[in-house]
Amino acid sequence: QVHLVESGGGLVQPGESLRLSCVFSGATFSDYAMAWFRQAPGKEREFVAASSVQATMTYYSDSLKGRFTISRDNTKNTVALQMNRLKPEDTAVYYCAAVFGDGNGKCTLTFYNYWGQGTQVTVSS
């Protein structure tokens, strides 16, 4: 059974950076596409970034491209999200997600069938 555990969330000031990490266990990590989503209070969960199985392709929300970077380490079973120049509107619970194999739909919530418990990111002065 795939298990995902996020960490690295916290309270930061606008303009600062934060790096989230997600540890994958229970299966062969390099067989899974990985993604980050986020959900702000009162809003739907939205796509942030995704990585293909072998990290040959990455995908980003158009609104976040250039500030956020997804990376994965298939030797450590981890996927990270580097977030720079954070804004108050980035405040949300950030979730790690996984699905076996590559395919179309990496930017959609329903493509993924494994989810972490989330980590809170708050951007406030």
Number of C-alpha atoms within 10 A of each C-alpha: 7 16 16 20 18 23 18 15 18 14 14 18 14 17 14 13 16 17 16 22 20 26 17 24 14 9 13 12 25 19 16 21 23 33 32 27 22 22 19 17 9 6 9 9 17 17 22 26 25 29 24 21 22 17 16 7 9 17 17 20 15 10 9 15 12 12 12 20 19 23 18 24 13 17 8 10 15 20 24 22 23 14 20 17 14 21 18 15 11 19 20 21 18 28 26 31 28 26 22 19 13 15 11 7 10 23 20 15 15 9 16 19 11 15 20 19 14 22 21 20 22 21 20 15 10
